[in-house]
Amino acid sequence: MKRFLVLLSLVLIGRPFGVFASLHEGQQDIIVAQNYIWSLTNEGKISLYNTNNGKPAEVKITNTNKIQILAKDASGIPVIADQGHDIKRYQASANTWEKIGSFDGNISGMVFDNKNRCYLISTKGILDLSTGKNYFSNQGNNYERTITDKWNEPSAYFIDRKDNIWIGFDYGEWGGDALVFNTLKNEFIVPDFKKVSISSYPVQCFFEDSTAVYVSTSLMHFEISGSLIKFENLSAKYVLETTYHRKDSTKTFYEEGNLIEGEYIGPGAYNNYNHSIYFYSQNGIFKGAKSKDLSKMENWQLVVKPDLTWTAGQAKAVGDALNVLKLIILDKDKFVFLSENNGIGFYDGKVLEMIK
């Protein structure tokens, strides 16, 4: 009990996270398409910013109904799902939207394969919009959780260059899980997880380079731990694993200064321009060259540490929710990220500017 109370105190007053936010403000998603940063606001509207300097663009985008999902197709054209249950593709020449389909119920995400077929992701499964067929699996990889007739709300989703759809889940203190659906065979496939524990921490993000898919996972539940997992030919291994530990093994965790936190790893991205992997954690945005041994934190370079607010409390774990939701590479030095409470971060290689 003594250790529990001390660690709870560390969670509540010992975090160097700054001011807490009580409300989610501003944007809920971003994409980069057609030389603009497209932002979907919490009000269901679109705002555009220039990718060269992060300044607001003169182009104004409107839609009759509130927009719920913002994505882009295989050609890089923005696509939306709106409150009217319509799927629409952007027509730049007329600055309008063309309806390409419709859906029932609620959806969590939308992806497109290499043939530009649209797939909708929901708690009920993966819907192939072109055929109307829905695909669902209850064969999870987390022994703490039993999947019945629906999934939890996915925490992350992604379609890779081989047209596999990756679905990630956040079970809080009970860890996470990942499912993979092969759209070429219309079947769920199980990667080789022997060298990793995919269920240890909630899934935060998927991304890929030219040969592999990466998954970032992390958890704050009294202490902080996180990992970056690499999948080559669907075989998983750790790129980086960070767990809380004792600085001095002869002392206890709750002695002052002896608890060393792991990285609360959130969104990541691969920079094809400089062959480096990026990720965000409570300690900032880091860059790691693939030529280095990235299993060691000292081989990761801190690029910038944003001063961001945090949302106190999570539904399924003790601690703070991650306050950066998405990270997108623009070129060798530039990137943008979506924060939970402080808007869009635009980093030009030297200076970070927050756009609201």
C-alpha positions, 0 to 999 in steps of 0.5 A, spaced: 500 500 500 505 504 501 508 503 494 501 504 491 500 511 494 507 514 493 507 512 486 500 515 485 503 521 488 508 521 483 503 520 477 499 526 480 504 531 482 511 529 479 510 529 472 514 535 468 508 535 463 506 543 465 499 545 465 493 540 464 487 542 459 480 540 461 477 541 454 479 538 447 480 544 443 481 545 435 483 540 430 481 532 430 485 530 424 490 532 419 492 530 412 497 533 407 495 533 400 495 537 394 501 542 397 496 543 403 495 541 410 488 539 411 485 540 418 479 537 420 476 541 426 472 539 432 466 542 429 467 538 422 470 543 418 476 543 413 481 549 414 487 549 409 495 551 411 501 552 406 506 546 407 512 551 405 510 555 411 504 553 415 500 559 414 493 559 412 491 558 405 486 562 401 482 556 399 476 555 403 473 548 403 466 547 405 461 542 405 453 541 407 454 536 413 459 536 418 465 532 416 466 526 421 472 523 417 478 526 413 482 521 409 486 521 402 485 516 396 491 512 393 492 518 388 493 523 394 486 526 393 482 528 399 476 524 401 471 525 407 465 521 410 460 526 413 454 526 417 449 525 412 453 518 411 456 520 404 463 519 402 465 524 397 472 525 393 474 533 393 474 536 386 480 541 386 478 544 379 471 546 381 473 546 389 467 542 391 465 534 393 463 529 389 459 523 392 462 516 391 459 512 396 455 512 402 455 508 409 450 506 415 451 507 422 458 510 425 465 509 422 472 510 425 476 510 419 477 510 412 483 507 407 484 506 400 488 500 397 492 501 391 486 500 386 483 505 390 478 501 393 475 504 399 474 500 406 471 503 412 473 501 419 468 501 424 467 497 431 463 492 427 469 490 422 472 492 415 467 494 410 469 493 402 465 499 400 465 497 392 462 490 394 458 491 400 462 486 404 464 486 411 469 482 414 470 481 422 475 477 426 474 475 434 481 472 434 485 477 438 492 476 441 490 479 448 489 474 453 486 479 457 480 481 452 475 477 449 472 479 442 465 477 441 461 481 436 464 487 435 471 491 437 473 496 441 473 503 438 480 502 434 486 507 437 489 506 430 489 504 423 493 504 417 493 500 410 500 498 408 504 498 401 502 491 400 494 492 401 494 490 408 489 493 413 492 494 420 487 495 426 490 497 433 487 497 440 487 501 446 485 497 452 488 501 457 492 498 463 490 491 460 494 493 454 493 493 447 492 488 440 493 489 433 489 485 427 491 485 420 486 484 414 489 482 407 485 485 402 488 481 396 485 475 399 479 478 404 482 474 410 485 476 417 492 474 418 496 473 424 503 476 424 509 472 428 509 475 435 514 470 438 519 476 439 514 481 442 509 482 446 503 486 442 499 486 448 503 489 453 501 496 451 496 500 447 497 501 440 498 508 438 500 508 431 502 505 425 507 507 419 512 504 414 518 505 410 520 501 404 520 494 407 517 494 414 511 496 418 512 499 424 507 500 430 508 504 436 505 502 443 505 505 450 502 506 456 502 511 462 499 507 468 502 509 474 509 508 471 511 509 463 513 504 458 513 504 451 516 500 445 517 501 437 516 494 434 518 493 426 514 488 422 518 485 416 514 480 412 509 480 418 515 477 423 515 482 429 521 484 433 523 490 437 526 496 435 526 500 441 523 498 448 523 502 454 520 501 461 520 504 467 526 502 472 530 503 478 536 508 477 540 504 483 538 497 483 539 496 490 534 502 492 526 501 491 522 505 486 519 510 491 526 513 493 527 520 491 530 520 484 530 512 483 524 511 478 527 512 471 521 512 466 520 509 459 518 513 453 511 514 452 511 513 445 506 516 441 505 517 433 511 516 429 513 517 422 518 515 417 522 520 413 524 517 406 528 524 405 533 522 410 532 515 412 530 516 419 525 514 424 521 519 428 517 519 434 513 523 439 514 522 447 513 526 453 520 528 452 519 531 445 520 529 438 526 524 437 529 522 430 533 516 429 537 514 423 536 507 421 543 506 420 544 506 428 542 501 433 536 504 435 535 499 441 539 504 445 535 511 447 542 515 446 542 513 439 536 517 438 536 525 437 532 530 440 529 534 435 524 539 438 520 539 445 514 542 444 511 546 450 504 542 450 498 542 455 496 535 457 489 532 459 488 529 465 485 522 466 484 516 462 478 512 461 482 505 462 488 507 465 491 512 471 495 517 468 495 522 462 492 521 455 497 522 450 497 529 447 500 528 440 495 524 436 499 524 429 506 526 426 507 527 418 513 528 415 514 534 409 521 534 407 528 532 410 527 537 415 520 539 416 514 536 419 507 537 422 504 534 428 497 534 431 496 536 438 490 534 442 489 541 445 494 546 442 493 545 435 497 543 429 505 544 430 509 546 424 516 545 424 520 548 419 527 545 421 529 550 426 523 553 429 516 550 431 510 554 431 503 552 433 497 553 429 490 554 432 
